[in-house]
Amino acid sequence: MNAPFSPPPFPDTGNAVRSANAIREGVLAEVRKAVVGQDEPLELMLCGLVAGGHILLEGVPGVAKTLMAKALSRSVGADFKRIQFTPDLMPADILGTSVFDLKSQAFVLARGPIFTDLLLADEINRAPAKTQSALLEAMQERAVSLEGRNLQLSPMFTVFATQNPVESEGTYPLPEAQLDRFLLKIDVGYPAPEEEDAILESVHRGFDSGDLARAGVNAAVTKDDLLQTRAALNTVNVEPPVLGYIRKLVAATRGSPNIRLGAGPRAGVHLLLASKALAALRGRDFVTPDDVRFLVGPVLRHRLLLSPDAELDGATSADVLREVVQGVEVPR
């Protein structure tokens, strides 16, 4: 099992954490030029990006999932590509394929959109499992096996995937192996009334979500800045009781009678890395139990399969996980 990308140790703990906190403020300030509200989803997206993991965004249509991904990629100076997942999408449409070049009279490799820094997999559950599986190697190893060659992806490669919780016609469930590769699953809800008023006012004044340059969204950091911020995770301290707390939370999902399939070891690794990223972004060089509890839902919810009895009772993964968390003692 491979953990998300982690560069060599950063030299100065204090400077590294201050840099992470400054990046958080700068990036979120740029993104908020285009996105109104959604403060918690945006912080979680940045947390996942710093931790080197992939993000699954779930929400009804029109709540700015795509806009958040586009604005975030622009604010960190990253290359961005989007794939609209459809039932007829093929793996070659994602990875690429060899095409015959008439000039050279030879086959050349035409690389697909997966060769980018940030990839938006829009409505990912509208493609069948065969197509979704094209992302598995890329998400785990940041590499693609194509035409007999192993091609490395960008060290910053991150998948932002969206799916709609309401529509069911024409959708396919994501395989458990793919769900487990997402560091976080973020629920994107409706804006508050005052935020919706602000959205209407901005559109009335000419805001166009398709033209982020006109909205003034610029790069607050470079890709190198972000990779150095990832390196800062190696300097964030996690005390043994907090490490034990993470292990106990993950293990408790395997012992609940309401859960048929609990979280595996990769979930614990992801919860640890996300907690370290959150602490660094908030200006601390140590992880607290509150960091872990804040992230336990986004990290673990999508990895659980409920028991038939729990499903018949109408329980959700969030409900069951909340009970599990309450049953694990919080370290002091």
ABEGO torsion letter per residue (X at the ends): XBBBBBBBBBABAAAAAAAAAAAAAAAAAAAAAABBEGAAAAAAAAAAAAAGBBBBBBBBBGAGAAAAAAAAAAAAGBBBBBBBBBAABBAAAAAEBBBBBAAAGBBBBBBBAABBABBBBBGAAABBAAAAAAAAAAAAAGBBBBGGBBBBBBAABBBBBBBBAABABGBBBBBAAAAAABABBBBBBBBBAAAAAAAAAAAAAGBBAABAAAAGBBBABBAAAAAAAAAAAAABBBBAAAAAAAAAAAAAAAABAABABBBBAAAAAAAAAAAAAAAAAAGBABBBAAAAAAAAAAAAAAABBBBAAAAAAGBBAAAAAAAAAAABBBBX
